[in-house]
Amino acid sequence: MGLRVLSGEKLMEGMQPSEQAKRALRHVLLRIRDDGRINYLMGPGSQTWDLVTEALATLTQEDLETLRHSFFTPIPGIDIGENNG
């Protein structure tokens, strides 16, 4: 992946700016969901999570909580306060 960045290759050439933004935000959320290390640092409970999910929900006109739930993956042993009554 790093080599593509260094080569200057544009991965979203010709896409509308809003489509580029949606693609980039979804990519970030998938990385957060699928990589426990990134999830721990940037997942639910972080400002990054709040900003990225809110931006994507706004761009796609999706319900924010539904969108957050669709990308949410709990980390075993980490309590983010979801069920603290």
Residue, then its C-alpha position, 0 to 999 in steps of 0.5 A: m500500500g505504501l508503494r502506491v502512495l510513493s508512486g503518486e498513483k491516484l486511487m480515486e481519479g475521476m470520482q466526484p469529491s463527495e464520492q471520494a470522501k465517502r470511499a475514504l471514510r468507509h475505508v477508515l471505518l473498515r480498518i478501525r473495525d477489522d484491526g484491533r490495534i486501530n480499533y483500540l486507538m481510533g474506535p468507539g469512544s474516541q473523537t476520531w470515531d465520532l468525527v468520521t462516523e458523523a461525517l459519513a452519516t451526513l454524506t450518505q444521509e444515514d442515521l448516525e446510530t445505525l451507521r455506527h452500529s454497522f461498523f462497531t466491533p467490540i474489543p474483548g476486555i475493553d468497556i466503552g460504556e455501551n451497557n453501563g445503564 
